[in-house]
Structures are given as structure tokens and as C-alpha cells.
Amino acid sequence: MKARVKWVQDVMFVGESGSGHSVVMDGAPDAGGRNMGFRPMEMLLLGLGGCSAFDVMLILKRGRESVTDCVVEIDAERATTDPKVFTRIQMHYTVTGQSLDRKKVERAVALSAEKYCSASAIMAKTAELTHTITLVESQPTSTGATA
């Protein structure tokens, strides 16, 4: 896996992934930035959420769960001194679907956190990671009008 980060100006950078995608990273105005993109530490949290959501959805789909949506909300705290690593990360999963099995969803989240998610393994070196889950029942989609 490869990545490239190129300085643009001040504290703005363009990150390019080995798969050909780009993202702008910039600092807050008080750090010399123009607030034109993600903060690098925000990118870490997004990567963590994406990595875990990817795992959870894959596990649930393989388990034939009828998932229609998955949202991971992340709340993190950082150390007050340099390096300002993450010290606490709370991940809340809202999984929507039809007749979801709570135990299967809990198992998918646990497997992601404990076995599959590389980002979780890295972040857990400095932060306490916790996970909560909300299940939402989705309405069946209509297949046509009735008379």
C-alpha cells in the first residue's frame, strides 16, 4: 500500500492514495490554515470508522442479515501534551435493517474491533476504544400499489 502527501501552501496538503484518490488536508486558521479540508487527525478517525464499518457490513451481509444502513459515529479525546495521541475513542454504531439479530450485530462489531480492523488495532495502542450499538427496524419497501 502506498500514499503520497504533497504540500500546497501554509499548512495545506493534498493526500493521494495508491488507488488513485485525493483528499485535501488543512489546518485551523489559528494554526496557519485556511480551513479548506480535513485535519490530519480527523482523517485518522474517519479511517477508523470506515475500516470498522467495512468489516461490520461484510460480516452482516455474509451472515445474511438484511441491513439497509450502517452509521458509525465517533467521539474521541486526545492527550493534552505532545504528541496529542487519542486517549479515548467511543464508537457508536446505528445499524438499520429488517429483523436484525442483535447478537449477530454485536458479534460483527466485536470481530471488527478484536480481529479484523487494522485501524482499531493501531488506535488501541494509545486509546481506550469502546463500542455501543443501536438497532433500527426499517420498513419493508413497497413493491407496488394495491387496489
N, C-alpha and C positions, 0 to 999 in steps of 0.2 A: 504494500500500500504506500502511496506517495502523496504528498501535498506540497504546495508552494505558497508562500506568503510574500507579497510584493508591497513595499511601501509606496503610498500615493503622495501624501503630504502630511505635515504636522504629526498627528497620531492616528492617521487613517491608513488602512491596509486593505488589499484585496487578497482573499484566500482562494486558491484554486485547488480543487480536488483532483486526484489522479483519474477520476472518472469523468472529468471534463466540466465540472460545475464550479461556479464562482459565487462568492459572498463578500460583502463589504463589512469590514470591522472598523469601528471608530470609537474614540473616547468621548467622555463627557466634556462639555465646554470648560469646566474647572480643571480638567487635566490637559487642556490644549486641543481638544477635539471639536468637531462641529456637529456631533450627534447625528451622523449620517448613516450609521449602521450598528450592528450588534456589537456589544462589548465582548472581548475575547472570553471572559468568564461566563457570560450568558451563553456563548456557543458551547461551552462545556456542559452546561445544564441541558441545553437543547439536545446535544448528543446523547446524554444520559437518558433523557425522556424518549428520544427516538429509538435508541438501542433497545430499551426495555419494552416499549410499545410494540416494536417489531417482533420481539420474542413472544410476548403475550398473545398477539394476534395469530401468529403462526401456530402456537401451541393450541389455542382455542379452535382454530379452523381445522387443524388435524384431528382434534377431539370431537369434530362435528357439532360444535356449538354454533348456534345461529346468532352471530354477533353482527350488529348493524352499525356500531360506533364504539370507539375507544378514545378516551381523552386522558392524558396524564398531566396533572397539574403539579408543579414542583415549587416548593418553598425551601430556600436554603439560607444558611447563615455562614458567615466567613469569620476567620480569625481577625482580631483587631491589629495584629502586628504582622510585618512581612516575614515570610511570604503569606499572604492572606488566603490560605487554603480554605476550602469548605470544611466546616466542622460538624454541621448538621444538615441533613437533606431529608425532607419529608416529601414522599411521592404519593399522590392520591390518584387512583385510577377510577374513572367512571366508565363502566362498560355497559353498553346498551345492547339489548337483543331480545329474542323471544324464548321464554322459559329457560333462561340460563341457569346452569348448575353452579351454585355458589362455591362448592368445594372444588370444581374444576377451574373456576376463575382464580380462587385463592392459590391453587396448585400452580397455575400458569405464572402468576406473579412471583411466587416463591422460587420456581425453577429459573425464571429470568434473573432474579436477584442473586440466587445462590450458585447457579451453574452456567448459564448461557451468556448473560450480558457482560461483555468485557468492560464497558464503561462503569458498571456497578462495581466490579471487582477493583478497578483502579480507584474510584472515588471512595470506596470503603476503607482504603488505606489511611485516610485522614478524617473522614466524616462518618458520623453515625447515620446510617440510612434506615428510614422507617417507611412502611407502606400501609396505606389504607385503601379500601375498596368500597365503591357504591355501585350497586347493580340497578339498572333502569330497565323496566319492561317496555319494549317497543310494541307499537300497534301493528297487527298484520296489515300488509299492503293490500289494497283493493285490486281485484283482477278484472273488474268490470261492473257496469251498472246493473242493478236489479230492478225488475218491474213490479 
